[in-house]
Amino acid sequence: QVHLVESGGGLVQAGESLTLSCAASEIIFNINTMGWYRQGPGKQRELVASKTSGGSTSYADSVKGRFTISRDNAKNTVNLQMNSLKPEDTAVYYCMSQDERGTVWGQGTQVTVSS
């Protein structure tokens, strides 16, 4: 089973940028879907962005135009570039992988955006 480790979280001010990185313990080329979810205080976990092995992407409406997901098959990483951050983006961000073996989650990384 793949093991996922997130990094790059932190405290930023509104309008600033942050890049999250998810390192996988195995080759991700054949993993069907990899993505990022988040869970804000008192909220349910929600999809932020995902990208399939074929290159198809999906974004939450709230982050379209601001966030970009990318898969680096050479480094076995999945990154989330977050621009124009807003206080409502504050959450724990989780990396996710999904294939025929099931769904795997990372431990999460905290992103806090101050106003």
DSSP file with accessible surface (Angstrom, degrees, kcal/mol):
  #  RESIDUE AA STRUCTURE BP1 BP2  ACC     N-H-->O    O-->H-N    N-H-->O    O-->H-N    TCO  KAPPA ALPHA  PHI   PSI    X-CA   Y-CA   Z-CA
    1    1 A Q              0   0  176      0, 0.0    24,-0.0     0, 0.0     2,-0.0   0.000 360.0 360.0 360.0 137.9    0.0    0.0    0.0
    2    2 A V        -     0   0    5      1,-0.0     2,-0.4    22,-0.0    95,-0.1  -0.317 360.0-145.2 -69.0 147.4    1.3    3.5   -0.9
    3    3 A H        -     0   0  121    101,-0.1    22,-1.6     2,-0.0     2,-0.4  -0.968  12.9-158.2-115.3 131.5    2.3    5.8    1.9
    4    4 A L  E     -A   24   0A   1     -2,-0.4   103,-0.5   101,-0.3     2,-0.5  -0.927   9.0-173.2-116.8 135.0    1.7    9.5    1.5
    5    5 A V  E     -A   23   0A  63     18,-2.0    18,-2.8    -2,-0.4     2,-0.2  -0.980  10.4-155.5-130.0 119.4    3.5   12.3    3.4
    6    6 A E  E     +A   22   0A   8     -2,-0.5     2,-0.3    16,-0.2    16,-0.2  -0.586  17.4 167.4 -90.7 154.8    2.4   15.9    3.0
    7    7 A S  E     +A   21   0A  63     14,-2.1    14,-2.6    -2,-0.2   102,-0.1  -0.964  41.5  66.9-154.4 165.3    4.6   19.0    3.6
    8    8 A G        +     0   0   36     -2,-0.3    11,-0.2     1,-0.3    14,-0.1   0.369  60.3 135.9 104.5  -4.3    4.5   22.7    2.9
    9    9 A G        +     0   0   29     12,-0.1     2,-0.3     9,-0.1    -1,-0.3  -0.179  22.0 122.1 -69.6 169.6    1.7   23.9    5.2
   10   10 A G  E     -d  111   0B  30    100,-0.9   102,-2.7    99,-0.1     2,-0.5  -0.989  59.1 -56.1 167.2-167.9    2.0   27.0    7.4
   11   11 A L  E     +d  112   0B 128     -2,-0.3     2,-0.3   100,-0.2   102,-0.2  -0.908  53.6 161.5-107.3 123.9    0.7   30.4    8.3
   12   12 A V  E     -d  113   0B  15    100,-2.6   102,-2.8    -2,-0.5     2,-0.2  -0.903  35.8-108.5-134.2 167.4    0.3   33.0    5.6
   13   13 A Q  E >   -d  114   0B 121     -2,-0.3     3,-2.1   100,-0.2    72,-0.2  -0.612  50.0 -81.1 -94.2 157.6   -1.6   36.2    5.2
   14   14 A A  T 3  S+     0   0   46    100,-2.5    72,-0.2     1,-0.3    -1,-0.1  -0.278 117.6  27.7 -56.0 137.5   -4.6   36.6    2.9
   15   15 A G  T 3  S+     0   0   52     70,-3.1    69,-0.6     1,-0.3    -1,-0.3   0.192  97.4 113.2  94.0 -15.0   -3.5   37.1   -0.7
   16   16 A E    <   -     0   0   88     -3,-2.1    69,-2.3    69,-0.2    -1,-0.3  -0.249  60.8-120.3 -85.1 176.1   -0.3   35.2   -0.3
   17   17 A S        -     0   0   62     66,-0.2     2,-0.3    67,-0.2    66,-0.2  -0.810  23.4-179.5-118.8 158.8    0.7   31.9   -1.9
   18   18 A L  E     - B   0  82A  31     64,-2.4    64,-3.1    -2,-0.3     2,-0.5  -0.978  15.3-146.8-153.4 145.0    1.7   28.5   -0.6
   19   19 A T  E     - B   0  81A  62     -2,-0.3     2,-0.3   -11,-0.2    62,-0.2  -0.980  10.8-159.6-120.0 124.1    2.7   25.2   -2.3
   20   20 A L  E     - B   0  80A   0     60,-2.6    60,-2.6    -2,-0.5     2,-0.4  -0.786   7.7-161.1 -96.7 144.9    1.8   21.9   -0.7
   21   21 A S  E     -AB   7  79A  31    -14,-2.6   -14,-2.1    -2,-0.3     2,-0.5  -0.974   7.7-162.2-128.6 141.6    3.7   18.8   -1.7
   22   22 A a  E     -AB   6  78A   0     56,-1.8    56,-2.0    -2,-0.4     2,-0.5  -0.982   9.0-158.2-124.4 116.8    2.8   15.1   -1.2
   23   23 A A  E     -AB   5  77A  47    -18,-2.8   -18,-2.0    -2,-0.5     2,-0.3  -0.851   8.7-152.4 -98.0 127.4    5.5   12.5   -1.5
   24   24 A A  E     -A    4   0A  17     52,-2.7   -20,-0.2    -2,-0.5     4,-0.1  -0.723  16.0-136.3 -99.1 149.4    4.5    9.0   -2.3
   25   25 A S  S    S+     0   0   77    -22,-1.6     2,-0.3    -2,-0.3   -21,-0.1   0.470  86.1  30.8 -83.0  -2.3    6.4    5.9   -1.2
   26   26 A E  S    S-     0   0   59    -23,-0.2    -2,-0.1    50,-0.1     2,-0.1  -0.901 105.1 -62.0-145.3 175.1    6.0    4.2   -4.6
   27   27 A I        -     0   0  116     -2,-0.3     3,-0.2     1,-0.1    -2,-0.1  -0.380  39.3-166.4 -62.6 130.6    5.7    5.1   -8.3
   28   28 A I    >   +     0   0    0     45,-0.3     3,-1.5     1,-0.2    -1,-0.1   0.474  61.3 100.4 -98.5  -3.1    2.6    7.1   -8.9
   29   29 A F  T 3  S+     0   0  120      1,-0.3    -1,-0.2    44,-0.2    44,-0.1   0.863  91.1  36.5 -53.5 -40.5    2.5    6.8  -12.7
   30   30 A N  T 3  S+     0   0  126     -3,-0.2     2,-0.5     3,-0.0    -1,-0.3   0.431  85.6 113.8 -96.3   0.7   -0.2    4.0  -12.5
   31   31 A I    <   -     0   0    2     -3,-1.5    68,-0.2     1,-0.2     3,-0.1  -0.640  62.7-143.7 -74.1 123.3   -2.2    5.3   -9.6
   32   32 A N  S    S+     0   0   81     -2,-0.5    21,-2.2     1,-0.2     2,-0.4   0.919  73.6  12.7 -57.0 -54.3   -5.5    6.3  -11.1
   33   33 A T  E     +FE  52  98B  17     65,-2.4    65,-2.8    19,-0.2     2,-0.4  -0.987  58.2 176.5-133.4 133.3   -6.3    9.4   -9.1
   34   34 A M  E     +FE  51  97B   0     17,-2.2    17,-3.0    -2,-0.4     2,-0.3  -0.982  23.0 140.9-129.8 144.6   -4.3   11.5   -6.7
   35   35 A G  E     -FE  50  96B   0     61,-2.5    61,-2.5    -2,-0.4     2,-0.4  -0.933  42.8 -99.4-163.6-175.5   -5.6   14.6   -5.1
   36   36 A W  E     -FE  49  95B   0     13,-3.4    12,-2.9    -2,-0.3    13,-1.9  -0.987  27.1-179.4-126.1 133.5   -6.0   17.0   -2.2
   37   37 A Y  E     -FE  47  94B  62     57,-2.8    57,-3.0    -2,-0.4     2,-0.3  -0.813   9.5-157.2-119.3 165.2   -8.8   17.3    0.2
   38   38 A R  E     -FE  46  93B  12      8,-2.4     8,-2.9    -2,-0.3     2,-0.4  -0.989  10.2-158.4-144.0 154.9   -9.3   19.7    3.1
   39   39 A Q  E     - E   0  92B  71     53,-2.1    53,-2.1    -2,-0.3     6,-0.2  -0.940  14.7-162.5-135.9 110.4  -11.2   19.8    6.4
   40   40 A G    >   -     0   0   11      4,-0.4     3,-2.4    -2,-0.4    51,-0.2  -0.388  44.7 -65.6 -84.2 169.0  -11.8   23.2    8.0
   41   41 A P  T 3  S-     0   0  107      0, 0.0    -1,-0.2     0, 0.0     3,-0.1  -0.321 122.1  -2.4 -57.4 124.0  -12.8   23.8   11.6
   42   42 A G  T 3  S+     0   0   93      1,-0.2     2,-0.3    -3,-0.1    -2,-0.0   0.621 114.3 110.5  70.9  13.3  -16.2   22.3   12.2
   43   43 A K  S <  S-     0   0  122     -3,-2.4    -1,-0.2     1,-0.0     2,-0.2  -0.779  70.1-106.7-118.4 163.8  -16.6   21.3    8.5
   44   44 A Q        -     0   0  173     -2,-0.3    -4,-0.4     1,-0.1     2,-0.2  -0.480  47.3 -90.6 -81.4 156.7  -16.6   18.0    6.6
   45   45 A R        -     0   0   90     -6,-0.2     2,-0.3    -2,-0.2    -6,-0.2  -0.486  53.0-171.8 -66.3 135.3  -13.7   16.9    4.5
   46   46 A E  E     -F   38   0B  81     -8,-2.9    -8,-2.4    -2,-0.2     2,-0.2  -0.947  27.6-100.8-133.8 152.4  -14.1   18.2    1.0
   47   47 A L  E     +F   37   0B  50     -2,-0.3   -10,-0.3   -10,-0.2     3,-0.1  -0.504  33.0 174.1 -68.3 134.0  -12.3   17.7   -2.3
   48   48 A V  E     -     0   0B   0    -12,-2.9    12,-2.4     1,-0.4     2,-0.3   0.796  65.1 -25.8-101.4 -53.6  -10.0   20.6   -3.3
   49   49 A A  E     -FG  36  59B   0    -13,-1.9   -13,-3.4    10,-0.2    -1,-0.4  -0.977  56.2-172.7-161.7 148.6   -8.4   19.2   -6.5
   50   50 A S  E     -FG  35  58B  17      8,-2.2     8,-2.0    -2,-0.3     2,-0.4  -0.974   5.2-162.9-143.6 157.8   -7.6   15.9   -8.1
   51   51 A K  E     -FG  34  57B  55    -17,-3.0   -17,-2.2    -2,-0.3     6,-0.2  -0.983  13.0-142.9-145.2 130.1   -5.8   14.7  -11.1
   52   52 A T  E >   -F   33   0B  34      4,-2.6     3,-1.7    -2,-0.4   -19,-0.2  -0.392  32.0-106.3 -85.8 168.5   -6.0   11.3  -12.9
   53   53 A S  T 3  S+     0   0   63    -21,-2.2   -20,-0.1     1,-0.3   -21,-0.1   0.769 122.4  57.8 -64.2 -22.5   -3.2    9.3  -14.4
   54   54 A G  T 3  S-     0   0   70    -22,-0.3    -1,-0.3     2,-0.1   -21,-0.1   0.523 123.2-104.9 -86.3  -5.2   -4.6   10.4  -17.8
   55   55 A G  S <  S+     0   0   38     -3,-1.7     2,-0.2     1,-0.3    -2,-0.1   0.389  70.0 143.8 102.2  -3.1   -4.3   14.0  -16.9
   56   56 A S        -     0   0   82     -5,-0.0    -4,-2.6     1,-0.0    -1,-0.3  -0.519  31.9-159.1 -73.2 138.4   -7.9   15.0  -16.2
   57   57 A T  E     -G   51   0B  70     -6,-0.2     2,-0.4    -2,-0.2    -6,-0.2  -0.838  12.8-167.8-119.3 156.0   -8.3   17.5  -13.4
   58   58 A S  E     -G   50   0B  54     -8,-2.0    -8,-2.2    -2,-0.3     2,-0.4  -0.995   8.4-173.3-141.6 136.5  -11.1   18.4  -11.1
   59   59 A Y  E     -G   49   0B  50     -2,-0.4   -10,-0.2   -10,-0.2     2,-0.1  -0.967  29.8-110.8-130.5 147.4  -11.3   21.4   -8.8
   60   60 A A    >>  -     0   0   20    -12,-2.4     3,-1.7    -2,-0.4     4,-1.0  -0.481  34.5-120.3 -66.5 145.6  -13.7   22.7   -6.1
   61   61 A D  G >4 S+     0   0  133      1,-0.3     3,-0.5     2,-0.2    -1,-0.1   0.858 111.0  62.2 -57.0 -34.8  -15.6   25.7   -7.4
   62   62 A S  G 34 S+     0   0   60      1,-0.2    -1,-0.3     3,-0.0   -14,-0.0   0.655 111.5  35.8 -69.9 -15.2  -14.2   27.7   -4.5
   63   63 A V  G X> S+     0   0    0     -3,-1.7     3,-2.4   -15,-0.2     4,-2.3   0.467  81.5 127.0-116.9  -4.1  -10.6   27.3   -5.6
   64   64 A K  T << S+     0   0  122     -4,-1.0     4,-0.1    -3,-0.5    -3,-0.0  -0.297  81.6  15.9 -57.7 132.8  -10.9   27.4   -9.4
   65   65 A G  T 34 S+     0   0   87      2,-0.4    -1,-0.3     1,-0.1     3,-0.1   0.267 125.9  59.6  87.2 -12.2   -8.5   29.9  -10.9
   66   66 A R  T <4 S+     0   0   28     -3,-2.4    17,-2.0     1,-0.2     2,-0.3   0.707  97.9  51.9-115.3 -35.3   -6.5   30.1   -7.7
   67   67 A F  E  <  -C   82   0A   4     -4,-2.3    -2,-0.4    15,-0.2     2,-0.4  -0.828  58.8-167.9-109.0 147.9   -5.2   26.6   -7.1
   68   68 A T  E     -C   81   0A  77     13,-2.3    13,-3.0    -2,-0.3     2,-0.4  -0.991   6.8-155.1-136.5 127.3   -3.3   24.3   -9.4
   69   69 A I  E     +C   80   0A   3     -2,-0.4     2,-0.3    11,-0.2    11,-0.2  -0.781  16.2 179.1 -99.4 143.2   -2.7   20.6   -8.9
   70   70 A S  E     -C   79   0A  47      9,-2.2     9,-2.5    -2,-0.4     2,-0.5  -0.994  19.5-147.3-143.0 148.3    0.3   18.8  -10.6
   71   71 A R  E     -C   78   0A  33     -2,-0.3     2,-0.7     7,-0.2     7,-0.2  -0.973   5.2-163.5-114.5 127.6    1.7   15.3  -10.7
   72   72 A D  E  >> -C   77   0A  51      5,-3.1     5,-1.7    -2,-0.5     4,-1.2  -0.877   6.8-177.6-110.6  96.3    5.4   14.8  -11.0
   73   73 A N  T  45S+     0   0   66     -2,-0.7   -45,-0.3     1,-0.2   -44,-0.2   0.787  80.5  58.6 -66.7 -26.9    5.8   11.2  -12.0
   74   74 A A  T  45S+     0   0   94      1,-0.2    -1,-0.2    -3,-0.1    -2,-0.0   0.859 118.4  30.2 -70.2 -34.1    9.6   11.4  -12.0
   75   75 A K  T  45S-     0   0  152     -3,-0.4    -2,-0.2     2,-0.2    -1,-0.2   0.447 103.9-126.3-102.0  -3.6    9.6   12.5   -8.3
   76   76 A N  T  <5 +     0   0   37     -4,-1.2   -52,-2.7     1,-0.2     2,-0.3   0.919  66.1 130.2  55.7  46.4    6.5   10.6   -7.3
   77   77 A T  E   < -BC  23  72A  18     -5,-1.7    -5,-3.1   -54,-0.2     2,-0.4  -0.924  49.3-153.3-128.6 155.7    5.0   13.8   -5.9
   78   78 A V  E     -BC  22  71A   0    -56,-2.0   -56,-1.8    -2,-0.3     2,-0.3  -0.999  21.2-164.8-126.6 123.7    1.7   15.6   -6.2
   79   79 A N  E     -BC  21  70A  40     -9,-2.5    -9,-2.2    -2,-0.4     2,-0.5  -0.801  14.5-156.9-112.7 153.4    1.8   19.3   -5.6
   80   80 A L  E     -BC  20  69A   0    -60,-2.6   -60,-2.6    -2,-0.3     2,-0.6  -0.947   9.0-159.5-129.4 107.5   -0.9   21.9   -4.9
   81   81 A Q  E     -BC  19  68A  65    -13,-3.0   -13,-2.3    -2,-0.5     2,-0.6  -0.800  12.0-166.8 -86.2 121.5    0.0   25.5   -5.8
   82   82 A M  E     +BC  18  67A   0    -64,-3.1   -64,-2.4    -2,-0.6     2,-0.3  -0.949   9.0 177.3-117.9 116.5   -2.3   27.8   -3.9
   83   83 A N        +     0   0   58    -17,-2.0   -66,-0.2    -2,-0.6   -67,-0.1  -0.771  60.3  19.8-113.0 162.5   -2.5   31.5   -4.9
   84   84 A S  S    S-     0   0   67    -69,-0.6    -1,-0.2    -2,-0.3   -67,-0.2   0.907  84.3-157.7  48.2  50.6   -4.6   34.4   -3.6
   85   85 A L        -     0   0    2    -69,-2.3   -70,-3.1    -3,-0.2   -69,-0.2  -0.237   7.6-157.8 -64.2 145.8   -5.2   32.5   -0.4
   86   86 A K    >   -     0   0   86    -72,-0.2     3,-2.5   -71,-0.1     4,-0.2  -0.864  31.1-110.4-121.0 156.1   -8.3   33.5    1.7
   87   87 A P  G >  S+     0   0   51      0, 0.0     3,-1.9     0, 0.0    26,-0.4   0.853 117.6  63.1 -54.5 -32.8   -9.1   33.1    5.4
   88   88 A E  G 3  S+     0   0  113      1,-0.3   -48,-0.1    24,-0.1    -3,-0.0   0.570  88.4  70.0 -71.9  -6.6  -11.7   30.5    4.3
   89   89 A D  G <  S+     0   0    1     -3,-2.5    -1,-0.3    24,-0.0     2,-0.2   0.525  70.3 121.6 -82.4  -5.6   -9.0   28.3    2.9
   90   90 A T    <   +     0   0   32     -3,-1.9     2,-0.3    -4,-0.2    22,-0.2  -0.401  40.7 106.9 -61.0 124.9   -7.8   27.7    6.4
   91   91 A A  E    S- H   0 111B   2     20,-2.1    20,-2.8   -51,-0.2     2,-0.6  -0.967  75.4 -80.7-177.8 170.9   -8.0   23.9    7.0
   92   92 A V  E     -EH  39 110B  34    -53,-2.1   -53,-2.1    -2,-0.3     2,-0.5  -0.873  47.7-146.3 -89.8 126.8   -6.0   20.7    7.3
   93   93 A Y  E     -EH  38 109B   0     16,-3.2    16,-2.0    -2,-0.6     2,-0.4  -0.857  13.2-163.5-102.5 129.9   -5.0   19.6    3.8
   94   94 A Y  E     -E   37   0B  39    -57,-3.0   -57,-2.8    -2,-0.5     2,-0.3  -0.921  12.9-139.1-116.6 135.3   -4.8   15.9    3.1
   95   95 A a  E     -E   36   0B   0     -2,-0.4    11,-2.3   -59,-0.2     2,-0.4  -0.658  26.1-168.1 -85.1 146.6   -3.2   14.1    0.2
   96   96 A M  E     -EI  35 105B   4    -61,-2.5   -61,-2.5    -2,-0.3     2,-0.4  -0.992  15.2-168.7-139.5 142.1   -5.2   11.2   -1.3
   97   97 A S  E     -EI  34 104B   1      7,-2.2     7,-2.5    -2,-0.4     2,-0.4  -0.983   8.8-173.6-127.7 146.0   -4.5    8.4   -3.7
   98   98 A Q  E     +EI  33 103B  87    -65,-2.8   -65,-2.4    -2,-0.4     2,-0.2  -0.981  20.7 128.2-142.9 125.5   -7.1    6.1   -5.2
   99   99 A D  E >  S- I   0 102B  22      3,-1.9     3,-1.9    -2,-0.4   -68,-0.1  -0.802  74.3 -58.1-152.3-162.3   -6.8    3.0   -7.4
  100  100 A E  T 3  S+     0   0  168      1,-0.3     3,-0.1    -2,-0.2   -69,-0.0   0.705 129.2  59.5 -64.3 -16.6   -7.9   -0.6   -7.5
  101  101 A R  T 3  S-     0   0  119      1,-0.3     2,-0.3     3,-0.0    -1,-0.3   0.649 116.3-106.8 -84.0 -15.8   -6.4   -1.2   -4.1
  102  102 A G  E <   -I   99   0B  30     -3,-1.9    -3,-1.9     2,-0.0     2,-0.4  -0.835  47.8 -40.5 125.1-162.9   -8.5    1.4   -2.5
  103  103 A T  E     -I   98   0B  57     -2,-0.3     2,-0.4    -5,-0.2    -5,-0.2  -0.890  46.1-168.4-111.3 134.7   -8.1    4.9   -1.0
  104  104 A V  E     -I   97   0B  18     -7,-2.5    -7,-2.2    -2,-0.4     2,-0.4  -0.965   4.5-158.7-123.8 141.1   -5.1    6.0    1.0
  105  105 A W  E     -I   96   0B 100     -2,-0.4  -101,-0.3    -9,-0.2    -9,-0.2  -0.898  11.3-133.9-118.6 147.6   -4.8    9.3    3.0
  106  106 A G        -     0   0   10    -11,-2.3  -101,-0.2    -2,-0.4     3,-0.1  -0.263  36.2-101.4 -82.4-178.5   -1.8   11.2    4.2
  107  107 A Q        -     0   0  114   -103,-0.5  -102,-0.1     1,-0.1   -13,-0.1   0.645  63.2-117.6 -84.1 -14.0   -1.6   12.5    7.8
  108  108 A G        -     0   0   12    -13,-0.1     2,-0.4     1,-0.0   -14,-0.2   0.084  16.0-126.5  96.8 152.5   -2.5   16.1    6.8
  109  109 A T  E     - H   0  93B  23    -16,-2.0   -16,-3.2  -102,-0.1     2,-0.3  -0.999  24.3-120.3-138.1 136.1   -0.8   19.4    6.9
  110  110 A Q  E     - H   0  92B  86     -2,-0.4  -100,-0.9   -18,-0.2     2,-0.5  -0.602  23.3-172.3 -82.5 132.3   -2.2   22.6    8.4
  111  111 A V  E     -dH  10  91B   0    -20,-2.8   -20,-2.1    -2,-0.3     2,-0.5  -0.994   4.8-176.1-120.8 124.1   -2.8   25.7    6.4
  112  112 A T  E     -d   11   0B  49   -102,-2.7  -100,-2.6    -2,-0.5     2,-0.6  -0.988   6.2-167.0-124.7 125.5   -3.8   28.9    8.2
  113  113 A V  E     -d   12   0B   6     -2,-0.5     2,-0.3   -26,-0.4  -100,-0.2  -0.956   9.6-155.5-114.7 118.0   -4.6   32.1    6.4
  114  114 A S  E      d   13   0B  43   -102,-2.8  -100,-2.5    -2,-0.6    -2,-0.0  -0.654 360.0 360.0 -93.1 149.3   -4.9   35.2    8.4
  115  115 A S              0   0  137     -2,-0.3    -1,-0.1  -102,-0.2   -29,-0.0  -0.353 360.0 360.0 -90.3 360.0   -6.9   38.2    7.4
